[in-house]
Amino acid sequence: MRANRAYELRVSRGTPTAMIEVLEIDTGEIALFWDVLPNQTRRMAGALRTDLAQLDAQEFVAKWSRWQQS
């Protein structure tokens, strides 16, 4: 299954940081989460959207979980 069928991307822009969340569609729970600087938001969200469309769900989580903030 493609990642974009299993996960939803949410971007909340704010100051001094923006919040990027990847939510599981079935449960509504946060699967991945980042606080990023406003000038990094567009690039990171774009990369996440590209991978959501191209990777399957397991590959997506494996790739992006190493960059997740705790």
Backbone as a printed PyTorch tensor [residue, N CA C, xyz], in Angstrom:
tensor([[[ 0.8380, -1.1690,  0.0000],
         [ 0.0000,  0.0000,  0.0000],
         [ 0.8880,  1.2380,  0.0000]],

        [[ 0.5440,  2.1930, -0.8410],
         [ 1.2790,  3.4610, -0.8870],
         [ 1.1330,  4.1890,  0.4440]],

        [[ 2.1880,  4.8980,  0.8000],
         [ 2.2010,  5.6240,  2.0700],
         [ 1.1030,  6.6800,  2.1340]],

        [[ 0.7750,  7.3030,  0.9970],
         [-0.2480,  8.3540,  1.0350],
         [-1.6480,  7.8000,  1.2670]],

        [[-1.8200,  6.4890,  1.2200],
         [-3.1000,  5.8600,  1.5660],
         [-3.1610,  5.5100,  3.0520]],

        [[-1.9990,  5.4240,  3.6860],
         [-1.9190,  5.0510,  5.1010],
         [-1.6530,  6.2380,  6.0240]],

        [[-1.0590,  7.3150,  5.4590],
         [-0.6560,  8.4500,  6.2860],
         [-1.1180,  9.7660,  5.6860]],

        [[-1.3160, 10.7330,  6.5640],
         [-1.7120, 12.0870,  6.1670],
         [-0.6850, 13.0740,  6.7070]],

        [[-0.3160, 14.0410,  5.9070],
         [ 0.6510, 15.0650,  6.3020],
         [-0.0890, 16.3080,  6.7680]],

        [[ 0.2980, 16.8210,  7.9290],
         [-0.2470, 18.0820,  8.4420],
         [ 0.8980, 19.0200,  8.7560]],

        [[ 0.7650, 20.2390,  8.2780],
         [ 1.7900, 21.2630,  8.4980],
         [ 1.1220, 22.4510,  9.1660]],

        [[ 1.6450, 22.8500, 10.3220],
         [ 1.1490, 24.0220, 11.0440],
         [ 2.2820, 25.0310, 11.1230]],

        [[ 2.0910, 26.1420, 10.4710],
         [ 3.1340, 27.1700, 10.4740],
         [ 2.9400, 28.0740, 11.6800]],

        [[ 4.0370, 28.3770, 12.3250],
         [ 3.9870, 29.2460, 13.4910],
         [ 5.3230, 29.9110, 13.7050]],

        [[ 5.4120, 30.6600, 14.7740],
         [ 6.6740, 31.2780, 15.1360],
         [ 6.9640, 30.9150, 16.5850]],

        [[ 8.1190, 30.6100, 16.9570],
         [ 9.3430, 30.6110, 16.1740],
         [ 9.5510, 29.3210, 15.3850]],

        [[ 8.7120, 28.2930, 15.5820],
         [ 8.8740, 27.0490, 14.8250],
         [ 7.5610, 26.6530, 14.1670]],

        [[ 7.6820, 25.8030, 13.1700],
         [ 6.5170, 25.2010, 12.5320],
         [ 6.4670, 23.7390, 12.9690]],

        [[ 5.3040, 23.1480, 12.8630],
         [ 5.1270, 21.7710, 13.2820],
         [ 4.6940, 20.9440, 12.0730]],

        [[ 5.3650, 19.8330, 11.8640],
         [ 5.0170, 18.9060, 10.7900],
         [ 4.6830, 17.5680, 11.4380]],

        [[ 3.4970, 17.0510, 11.1170],
         [ 3.0460, 15.7810, 11.6590],
         [ 2.6630, 14.8480, 10.5180]],

        [[ 2.9600, 13.5780, 10.7040],
         [ 2.4640, 12.5370,  9.8140],
         [ 1.5300, 11.6890, 10.6610]],

        [[ 0.2510, 11.6720, 10.2720],
         [-0.7650, 10.9630, 11.0400],
         [-1.1710,  9.6690, 10.3480]],

        [[-1.4330,  8.6380, 11.1440],
         [-1.9880,  7.4070, 10.6040],
         [-3.4590,  7.6640, 10.3040]],

        [[-3.8850,  7.4030,  9.1010],
         [-5.2660,  7.6770,  8.7050],
         [-6.2390,  6.8020,  9.4870]],

        [[-5.9260,  5.5200,  9.6560],
         [-6.8410,  4.5930, 10.3220],
         [-7.0940,  4.9460, 11.7820]],

        [[-6.0540,  5.3840, 12.4960],
         [-6.1840,  5.6210, 13.9310],
         [-6.2360,  7.1010, 14.2970]],

        [[-5.7390,  7.9590, 13.4280],
         [-5.6680,  9.3800, 13.7340],
         [-4.5180,  9.7410, 14.6560]],

        [[-3.6740,  8.7710, 14.9720],
         [-2.5380,  9.0160, 15.8680],
         [-1.3300,  9.5270, 15.0990]],

        [[-0.4890, 10.2630, 15.8080],
         [ 0.7250, 10.8040, 15.2040],
         [ 1.7500,  9.6800, 15.0520]],

        [[ 2.2040,  9.4860, 13.8240],
         [ 3.2320,  8.4770, 13.5550],
         [ 4.6200,  9.1060, 13.5850]],

        [[ 4.7540, 10.3090, 13.0290],
         [ 6.0210, 11.0300, 12.9930],
         [ 5.7490, 12.5030, 13.2760]],

        [[ 6.7450, 13.1880, 13.8650],
         [ 6.5440, 14.5640, 14.2930],
         [ 7.8650, 15.3200, 14.2470]],

        [[ 7.8000, 16.5690, 13.7740],
         [ 8.9870, 17.4330, 13.7730],
         [ 8.5940, 18.8720, 14.0930]],

        [[ 9.4490, 19.5630, 14.8360],
         [ 9.4170, 21.0190, 14.9740],
         [10.5210, 21.5300, 14.0660]],

        [[10.1770, 22.3890, 13.1300],
         [11.1820, 22.8930, 12.1900],
         [11.1210, 24.4090, 12.1450]],

        [[12.1940, 25.0090, 11.7000],
         [12.2130, 26.4550, 11.5110],
         [11.3250, 26.8140, 10.3260]],

        [[10.6830, 27.9660, 10.3510],
         [ 9.7820, 28.3410,  9.2560],
         [10.4090, 28.2700,  7.8680]],

        [[11.6820, 28.6010,  7.7590],
         [12.3180, 28.5610,  6.4380],
         [12.6410, 27.1440,  5.9690]],

        [[12.4990, 26.1520,  6.8170],
         [12.7250, 24.7500,  6.4570],
         [11.4290, 24.0150,  6.1300]],

        [[10.3100, 24.6210,  6.4520],
         [ 9.0260, 23.9390,  6.3620],
         [ 8.6780, 23.5170,  4.9450]],

        [[ 8.7880, 24.4140,  3.9920],
         [ 8.3960, 24.1100,  2.6130],
         [ 9.2170, 22.9620,  2.0320]],

        [[10.5190, 23.0060,  2.2220],
         [11.3820, 21.9650,  1.6650],
         [11.0890, 20.6000,  2.2910]],

        [[10.9510, 20.5530,  3.6090],
         [10.7030, 19.2800,  4.2800],
         [ 9.3210, 18.7390,  3.9250]],

        [[ 8.3160, 19.5910,  3.9280],
         [ 6.9640, 19.1510,  3.5700],
         [ 6.9310, 18.6320,  2.1330]],

        [[ 7.6400, 19.2770,  1.2430],
         [ 7.7120, 18.8150, -0.1450],
         [ 8.3520, 17.4420, -0.2600]],

        [[ 9.4270, 17.2240,  0.4700],
         [10.1010, 15.9290,  0.4510],
         [ 9.2040, 14.8420,  1.0370]],

        [[ 8.4870, 15.1740,  2.1040],
         [ 7.5570, 14.2180,  2.6930],
         [ 6.4320, 13.8740,  1.7190]],

        [[ 5.8740, 14.8760,  1.0490],
         [ 4.7990, 14.6290,  0.0800],
         [ 5.2780, 13.7420, -1.0700]],

        [[ 6.4640, 13.9980, -1.5560],
         [ 7.0280, 13.1830, -2.6330],
         [ 7.1670, 11.7280, -2.1940]],

        [[ 7.7270, 11.5160, -1.0140],
         [ 7.9050, 10.1490, -0.5280],
         [ 6.5720,  9.4850, -0.1970]],

        [[ 5.6040, 10.2340,  0.2930],
         [ 4.2740,  9.6630,  0.5370],
         [ 3.6680,  9.1120, -0.7500]],

        [[ 3.8960,  9.8010, -1.8510],
         [ 3.3360,  9.3850, -3.1380],
         [ 4.1150,  8.2380, -3.7830]],

        [[ 5.4100,  8.1180, -3.4810],
         [ 6.2490,  7.1610, -4.1950],
         [ 6.5680,  5.8840, -3.4210]],

        [[ 6.6440,  5.9590, -2.1060],
         [ 7.0600,  4.8110, -1.3030],
         [ 5.8520,  4.0640, -0.7420]],

        [[ 6.0740,  2.7900, -0.4110],
         [ 5.0000,  2.1120,  0.3060],
         [ 5.0870,  2.5240,  1.7780]],

        [[ 4.0710,  2.1910,  2.5450],
         [ 3.9460,  2.6870,  3.9170],
         [ 5.1310,  2.2970,  4.7930]],

        [[ 5.5690,  1.0480,  4.7100],
         [ 6.6880,  0.6010,  5.5500],
         [ 7.9950,  1.2860,  5.1670]],

        [[ 8.2350,  1.4470,  3.8850],
         [ 9.4570,  2.1230,  3.4310],
         [ 9.4590,  3.5810,  3.8840]],

        [[ 8.3070,  4.2260,  3.8040],
         [ 8.1930,  5.6230,  4.2110],
         [ 8.5570,  5.7900,  5.6880]],

        [[ 7.9440,  4.9760,  6.5390],
         [ 8.2090,  5.0840,  7.9810],
         [ 9.6660,  4.7440,  8.2860]],

        [[10.2070,  3.7430,  7.6360],
         [11.6100,  3.3790,  7.8720],
         [12.5390,  4.5280,  7.4940]],

        [[12.2700,  5.1680,  6.3630],
         [13.1260,  6.2680,  5.9070],
         [13.0350,  7.4730,  6.8300]],

        [[11.8330,  7.8940,  7.1820],
         [11.6540,  9.1430,  7.9120],
         [11.7430,  9.0090,  9.4320]],

        [[11.6000,  7.8170,  9.9700],
         [11.6630,  7.6810, 11.4320],
         [13.0490,  7.9560, 11.9860]],

        [[14.0820,  7.7770, 11.1510],
         [15.4430,  8.0920, 11.6410],
         [15.6470,  9.5910, 11.8220]],

        [[14.7910, 10.4080, 11.1990],
         [14.8940, 11.8660, 11.3180],
         [13.8970, 12.4400, 12.3080]],

        [[13.0620, 11.5870, 12.8900],
         [12.0290, 12.0580, 13.7980],
         [12.6400, 12.6070, 15.0750]],

        [[12.0170, 13.6440, 15.5910],
         [12.4350, 14.2140, 16.8680],
         [11.6830, 13.5140, 17.9840]],

        [[12.3260, 13.3310, 19.1050],
         [11.6760, 12.6860, 20.2500],
         [10.9350, 13.6860, 21.0850]]])
